[in-house]
């Protein structure tokens, strides 16, 4: 398809051959769902083949053994004891699992902030109706100048009723790194438990669970570690593991095990499912460890440096301003957009529904063949676009996006 931008479509990096991404799309949205390298897909297929050769033996014997292999590797990666790690299909389920394992009382407050992912907010809304809890949102500014603004906003919202605080390690919509260690220490001093939502953190920023000291830490592997979709973990401090159970209980939980803690046995098997995404996590970690000299630390630096340059290129092309300092960026960057035209809210009768949620994103995909999210946070009242830098991306792709975005914003200004 011929694009509207005047520049030639840029090439991906030399690493792009490891992915199956559509070559006709400039893909700058790794942050939403990730994308699996070929070698990781091969590893997952081998696990599936093992499962299908003898399904009963796989679920009754191999699954726990293979889960322990993954648990050991993950423990090394995040600096945590393997026995404190449970698995889940994604961070959304992990967060809901934690919330459903806390004995909340009517009037208990759960503290979040205005940059949090809507999955947690929606689950808290359901809890309010069922349990009578209260969700408190700390107003963290955006644009933002420094991490102290985060600390001030969160701590000013703590009350004697605050039972739990949920803090993103990296915010999803606004793509900034929050000072989770400082906040955890300050909140613990107030007697508040802390859950860190690290959905985006693995392979974007270093994770040291032992150092952070949060009561709960959850994260996805299918995003920046690029494992298959359906792989995440829950870290629970030892003192909180008694009675901590999956949302769904399998047919095995009534069997008393002297050889395995319930925390592990119940989460390793929650019924017939495809566990290959989780079991392929070591292959994904291996891929990134070997991709660059210096391993995953080098990967994180490469992607951070690229997204900083990419954001600068987009801002230069469009005249938009960076809303956060470079040091608060991981491998993603969010840019504030002008308000959507009024016609988007009241489209003419018969206008097709937006495929991606905003007509601007629709046009970027369909007319320019660029995949980036365009969205809004209910508490911020404006639109954002967010760019992601992964190993397959190049600076030229962000420059190309900047020109396309400039054209589309000028088009919107004329509506």
C-alpha positions as CSV (number, residue, x, y, z in Angstrom):
1,X,0.0,0.0,0.0
2,X,1.3,3.4,-0.9
3,X,1.7,5.7,2.1
4,X,0.9,9.3,2.4
5,X,4.3,10.3,3.9
6,X,6.8,11.6,1.3
7,X,9.8,9.7,2.7
8,X,10.7,6.1,1.8
9,X,9.6,3.5,4.2
10,X,12.6,2.8,6.5
11,X,14.2,-0.6,7.1
12,X,14.3,-2.4,10.4
13,X,17.6,-3.2,12.0
14,X,19.7,-6.3,11.2
15,X,18.1,-8.1,14.1
16,X,14.6,-8.0,12.5
17,X,15.3,-11.3,10.8
18,X,14.7,-13.0,14.2
19,X,11.1,-11.8,14.2
20,X,8.0,-12.7,12.1
21,X,6.7,-9.1,12.0
22,X,4.8,-8.0,8.9
23,X,7.4,-6.2,6.7
24,X,4.8,-3.8,5.4
25,X,4.2,-2.3,8.9
26,X,6.5,0.0,10.8
27,X,6.0,-1.6,14.2
28,X,6.7,0.9,17.0
29,X,4.3,-0.8,19.6
30,X,6.3,-3.6,21.2
31,X,5.0,-2.4,24.5
32,X,1.4,-3.5,24.1
33,X,1.8,-7.2,23.4
34,X,5.4,-7.9,22.7
35,X,6.5,-10.0,19.7
36,X,8.3,-13.4,19.8
37,X,11.6,-14.1,18.2
38,X,11.6,-17.1,15.9
39,X,13.8,-19.1,18.3
40,X,11.3,-18.6,21.1
41,X,8.5,-19.8,19.0
42,X,10.5,-22.9,18.1
43,X,11.1,-23.6,21.8
44,X,7.4,-23.2,22.6
45,X,6.6,-25.6,19.7
46,X,9.0,-28.2,21.2
47,X,7.2,-27.9,24.6
48,X,3.9,-28.4,22.9
49,X,5.2,-31.4,21.1
50,X,6.3,-32.9,24.4
51,X,2.8,-32.3,25.8
52,X,1.0,-33.9,22.9
53,X,3.2,-37.0,22.8
54,X,2.0,-38.0,26.2
55,X,-0.5,-35.5,27.7
56,X,-1.1,-37.4,30.9
57,X,2.6,-37.7,31.7
58,X,3.2,-34.1,30.8
59,X,0.5,-32.7,33.2
60,X,1.2,-35.3,36.0
61,X,5.0,-35.4,35.9
62,X,6.8,-33.0,33.5
63,X,4.9,-29.8,34.3
64,X,6.1,-29.4,37.9
65,X,9.7,-30.3,37.0
66,X,9.8,-27.9,34.1
67,X,8.1,-25.2,36.1
68,X,10.9,-25.5,38.7
69,X,13.5,-25.0,36.0
70,X,11.7,-21.8,34.9
71,X,11.4,-20.7,38.6
72,X,15.1,-21.1,39.1
73,X,15.9,-19.1,36.0
74,X,13.4,-16.4,36.9
75,X,14.7,-16.2,40.4
76,X,18.2,-15.5,39.1
77,X,16.9,-12.9,36.7
78,X,14.9,-10.9,39.3
79,X,17.1,-11.7,42.4
80,X,14.4,-13.6,44.3
81,X,14.1,-17.0,46.0
82,X,12.5,-19.4,43.5
83,X,10.2,-20.8,46.2
84,X,8.6,-17.3,46.5
85,X,7.6,-17.2,42.8
86,X,4.2,-18.3,41.4
87,X,3.1,-18.1,37.8
88,X,0.1,-16.6,36.1
89,X,-1.0,-16.1,32.5
90,X,-0.6,-12.3,32.7
91,X,-0.2,-9.4,35.0
92,X,-3.9,-8.6,35.0
93,X,-4.7,-12.0,36.4
94,X,-1.8,-11.7,38.8
95,X,-3.1,-8.4,40.2
96,X,-6.6,-9.8,40.6
97,X,-5.2,-12.8,42.4
98,X,-3.4,-10.7,44.9
99,X,-6.4,-8.5,45.5
100,X,-8.6,-11.5,46.1
101,X,-6.1,-12.9,48.6
102,X,-6.3,-9.9,50.9
103,X,-9.0,-9.7,53.6
104,X,-10.3,-6.3,52.8
105,X,-12.9,-4.7,55.1
106,X,-15.5,-2.0,54.2
107,X,-13.8,1.3,54.3
108,X,-10.3,0.0,53.6
109,X,-8.5,2.2,51.1
110,X,-6.4,1.0,48.2
111,X,-4.0,3.7,46.9
112,X,-3.2,4.0,43.2
113,X,-2.3,7.0,41.1
114,X,-3.5,8.6,37.9
115,X,-0.9,6.8,35.7
116,X,-2.0,3.3,36.6
117,X,-3.1,0.7,34.1
118,X,-6.9,0.3,33.8
119,X,-7.0,-3.4,34.6
120,X,-6.1,-2.7,38.2
121,X,-8.5,0.2,38.4
122,X,-11.3,-1.8,36.9
123,X,-10.7,-4.7,39.4
124,X,-10.7,-2.2,42.3
125,X,-14.0,-0.8,41.0
126,X,-15.6,-4.2,41.2
127,X,-14.2,-4.7,44.8
128,X,-15.8,-1.4,45.8
129,X,-19.2,-2.7,44.8
130,X,-18.6,-6.1,46.4
131,X,-16.7,-5.3,49.6
132,X,-17.2,-1.6,50.2
133,X,-13.5,-0.7,49.8
134,X,-12.5,2.7,48.5
135,X,-10.0,3.4,45.7
136,X,-7.9,6.6,46.2
137,X,-6.1,8.1,43.3
138,X,-3.0,10.2,43.9
139,X,-2.8,12.9,41.2
140,X,0.7,12.5,39.6
141,X,1.2,15.3,37.1
142,X,1.9,14.7,33.4
143,X,4.0,16.4,32.0
144,X,6.3,15.6,34.8
145,X,9.7,17.0,35.8
146,X,11.1,14.6,38.3
147,X,10.4,11.6,40.5
148,X,9.9,13.7,43.6
149,X,6.6,14.8,42.2
150,X,5.5,11.2,42.2
151,X,6.6,10.7,45.8
152,X,4.9,13.9,47.0
153,X,1.6,13.0,45.3
154,X,1.5,9.4,46.5
155,X,2.5,10.1,50.1
156,X,0.1,13.0,50.4
157,X,-2.7,10.6,49.6
158,X,-1.9,8.1,52.4
159,X,-4.5,8.0,55.3
160,X,-5.0,5.9,58.4
161,X,-7.3,3.7,56.3
162,X,-4.8,3.0,53.5
163,X,-4.4,-0.8,53.4
164,X,-2.5,-1.3,50.2
165,X,-0.7,0.7,47.6
166,X,-0.4,-0.4,43.9
167,X,2.5,1.2,42.1
168,X,3.6,0.6,38.5
169,X,7.4,0.1,38.2
170,X,6.9,1.5,34.7
171,X,3.6,3.2,33.9
172,X,1.9,1.7,30.8
173,X,0.1,4.7,29.3
174,X,2.6,7.4,30.2
175,X,5.8,5.2,30.0
176,X,7.8,6.6,32.9
177,X,9.8,4.8,35.6
178,X,8.4,5.4,39.0
179,X,10.7,5.5,42.2
180,X,9.3,2.2,43.5
181,X,12.0,1.5,46.0
182,X,11.7,4.9,47.7
183,X,7.9,4.6,47.7
184,X,8.0,1.1,49.1
185,X,10.2,2.2,52.0
186,X,8.0,5.3,52.8
187,X,4.8,3.3,52.6
188,X,6.0,0.5,54.7
189,X,7.0,3.1,57.3
190,X,3.3,4.1,57.4
191,X,2.2,0.5,57.8
192,X,0.9,0.2,54.2
193,X,1.5,-3.0,52.1
194,X,2.8,-2.5,48.6
195,X,2.1,-4.2,45.4
196,X,4.4,-3.3,42.5
197,X,2.9,-3.8,39.0
198,X,6.0,-4.6,37.0
199,X,4.1,-5.6,33.8
200,X,6.6,-3.7,31.6
201,X,9.7,-4.1,33.7
202,X,11.5,-7.3,32.8
203,X,14.2,-6.4,30.1
204,X,13.3,-2.7,30.3
205,X,14.8,-1.9,33.6
206,X,16.8,-4.0,36.1
207,X,14.6,-5.8,38.7
208,X,16.0,-6.6,42.1
209,X,13.0,-8.0,44.1
210,X,15.0,-8.7,47.2
211,X,16.2,-5.1,47.3
212,X,12.8,-3.5,46.5
213,X,11.2,-5.4,49.4
214,X,7.6,-5.0,48.2
215,X,5.0,-7.3,49.6
216,X,4.0,-8.4,46.2
217,X,5.6,-7.9,42.8
218,X,4.0,-9.0,39.5
219,X,5.3,-8.8,35.9
220,X,4.8,-10.1,32.4
221,X,7.3,-11.9,30.3
222,X,5.5,-11.6,27.0
223,X,6.2,-7.9,26.7
224,X,9.9,-7.0,26.8
225,X,11.3,-10.5,27.5
226,X,9.3,-11.4,24.3
227,X,8.2,-14.8,25.5
228,X,4.9,-16.2,24.1
229,X,1.7,-14.5,25.3
230,X,0.5,-16.0,28.5
231,X,3.5,-15.8,30.8
232,X,3.8,-13.8,34.0
233,X,4.8,-14.2,37.6
234,X,3.7,-13.2,41.1
235,X,6.3,-12.8,43.8
236,X,4.9,-13.0,47.3
237,X,6.9,-12.4,50.5
238,X,7.2,-15.6,52.6
239,X,5.2,-14.3,55.5
240,X,2.2,-13.7,53.2
241,X,2.1,-17.0,51.4
242,X,0.1,-19.0,53.9
243,X,-3.4,-19.3,52.4
244,X,-2.4,-17.4,49.3
245,X,-4.2,-19.2,46.5
246,X,-5.1,-19.0,42.8
247,X,-8.4,-17.5,41.8
248,X,-9.4,-20.9,40.4
249,X,-8.6,-24.0,42.3
250,X,-7.7,-27.2,40.3
251,X,-8.9,-30.8,40.9
252,X,-5.7,-31.5,42.8
253,X,-5.7,-29.0,45.6
254,X,-7.5,-31.4,48.1
255,X,-4.5,-33.8,47.9
256,X,-2.1,-33.1,50.8
257,X,1.5,-32.8,49.6
258,X,4.4,-33.3,52.0
259,X,6.9,-32.8,49.2
260,X,5.7,-29.5,47.9
261,X,4.4,-26.2,49.4
262,X,0.8,-25.5,48.5
263,X,1.9,-22.0,47.2
264,X,3.9,-23.8,44.4
265,X,1.7,-26.8,43.8
266,X,-1.6,-24.9,43.5
267,X,-0.2,-22.3,41.1
268,X,1.8,-24.7,38.9
269,X,-1.4,-26.5,37.9
270,X,-4.7,-24.6,37.8
271,X,-6.4,-27.0,35.3
272,X,-5.9,-28.1,31.7
273,X,-4.2,-25.2,29.9
274,X,-1.4,-24.5,27.6
275,X,1.6,-23.9,29.9
276,X,4.1,-23.6,27.0
277,X,4.3,-19.8,27.1
278,X,5.7,-19.9,30.6
279,X,8.0,-22.9,29.9
280,X,9.5,-21.0,27.0
281,X,10.6,-18.1,29.1
282,X,14.2,-19.4,29.5
283,X,14.5,-19.5,25.7
284,X,13.5,-15.9,25.5
285,X,16.0,-14.9,28.2
286,X,18.7,-16.9,26.4
287,X,18.0,-15.1,23.1
288,X,18.4,-11.6,24.6
289,X,21.4,-12.6,26.7
290,X,23.2,-13.6,23.5
291,X,21.9,-10.9,21.1
292,X,24.3,-8.2,22.1
293,X,27.7,-8.2,23.8
294,X,26.9,-7.4,27.4
295,X,23.6,-9.3,27.4
296,X,20.3,-7.9,28.7
297,X,21.9,-4.9,30.4
298,X,23.3,-3.9,27.0
299,X,19.9,-4.5,25.4
300,X,18.2,-2.2,27.9
301,X,20.7,0.6,27.4
302,X,20.5,0.2,23.6
303,X,16.7,0.4,23.6
304,X,16.6,3.3,26.1
305,X,19.1,5.4,24.1
306,X,17.1,4.6,20.9
307,X,13.8,5.7,22.3
308,X,15.3,8.9,23.7
309,X,16.5,9.7,20.2
310,X,13.3,8.5,18.6
311,X,11.2,10.8,20.9
312,X,13.4,13.7,20.0
313,X,12.9,13.0,16.3
314,X,9.1,12.8,16.6
315,X,9.0,16.0,18.7
316,X,11.2,17.8,16.2
317,X,9.0,16.8,13.3
318,X,5.7,17.8,15.0
319,X,6.7,20.6,17.3
320,X,5.4,18.7,20.3
321,X,7.2,18.8,23.6
322,X,8.7,15.9,25.6
323,X,6.5,15.5,28.8
324,X,9.1,13.7,30.9
325,X,12.9,13.9,31.4
326,X,15.1,11.4,29.6
327,X,16.2,9.7,32.8
328,X,12.6,8.7,33.6
329,X,12.2,6.8,30.3
330,X,12.7,3.0,30.0
331,X,12.5,1.6,26.4
332,X,9.2,3.5,25.7
333,X,8.2,7.1,25.5
334,X,4.9,8.8,25.6
335,X,4.2,12.1,23.8
336,X,1.2,14.3,24.5
337,X,-1.1,15.0,21.5
338,X,-3.5,17.9,20.8
339,X,-7.0,17.3,21.9
340,X,-9.1,15.2,19.5
341,X,-11.3,17.1,17.1
342,X,-14.9,17.5,18.3
343,X,-16.2,15.5,15.3
344,X,-14.6,12.3,16.9
345,X,-17.1,12.6,19.8
346,X,-20.0,13.2,17.5
347,X,-19.3,11.5,14.2
348,X,-21.8,11.7,11.3
349,X,-24.4,9.0,11.3
350,X,-23.1,5.9,9.5
351,X,-19.4,6.6,10.4
352,X,-17.6,3.2,10.9
353,X,-16.5,2.5,14.4
354,X,-12.8,3.1,15.1
355,X,-10.8,-0.1,14.8
356,X,-8.2,0.9,17.3
357,X,-10.1,3.2,19.5
358,X,-9.0,6.6,18.0
359,X,-9.4,7.6,14.3
360,X,-5.8,9.0,14.4
361,X,-4.4,5.5,15.1
362,X,-6.7,4.1,12.4
363,X,-5.2,6.4,9.8
364,X,-1.6,5.8,11.0
365,X,-2.1,2.1,10.5
366,X,-4.2,2.0,7.4
367,X,-2.8,5.0,5.5
368,X,0.8,5.1,6.7
369,X,1.3,1.5,7.8
370,X,2.6,2.6,11.2
371,X,1.5,0.7,14.4
372,X,1.6,2.9,17.5
373,X,-1.1,3.4,20.2
374,X,-3.2,6.5,20.5
375,X,-5.2,6.7,23.7
376,X,-6.3,8.8,26.6
377,X,-6.3,8.4,30.4
378,X,-9.6,9.2,32.1
379,X,-7.9,11.3,34.7
380,X,-5.5,13.2,32.4
381,X,-8.0,14.5,29.9
382,X,-5.8,14.4,26.9
383,X,-4.5,12.1,24.2
384,X,-1.1,10.4,24.1
385,X,0.9,8.4,21.6
386,X,3.5,6.0,22.9
387,X,6.6,4.7,21.0
388,X,8.5,1.6,21.9
389,X,12.1,0.7,21.0
390,X,13.0,-2.9,20.6
391,X,16.0,-4.6,19.1
392,X,14.5,-4.7,15.6
393,X,13.8,-0.9,15.5
394,X,15.9,1.9,14.0
395,X,16.0,5.6,14.4
396,X,14.8,6.0,10.8
397,X,11.5,4.4,11.8
398,X,10.9,7.0,14.4
399,X,11.8,9.8,12.0
400,X,9.3,8.3,9.5
401,X,6.6,8.2,12.2
402,X,7.3,11.8,13.1
403,X,6.6,12.9,9.5
404,X,3.4,10.8,9.3
405,X,2.2,12.2,12.7
406,X,2.9,15.7,11.5
407,X,0.7,15.2,8.4
408,X,-2.1,13.7,10.4
409,X,-2.1,16.4,13.1
410,X,-2.3,19.0,10.4
411,X,-5.2,17.2,8.9
412,X,-7.0,17.1,12.3
413,X,-6.4,20.8,12.8
414,X,-8.4,21.4,9.6
415,X,-11.4,19.4,10.7
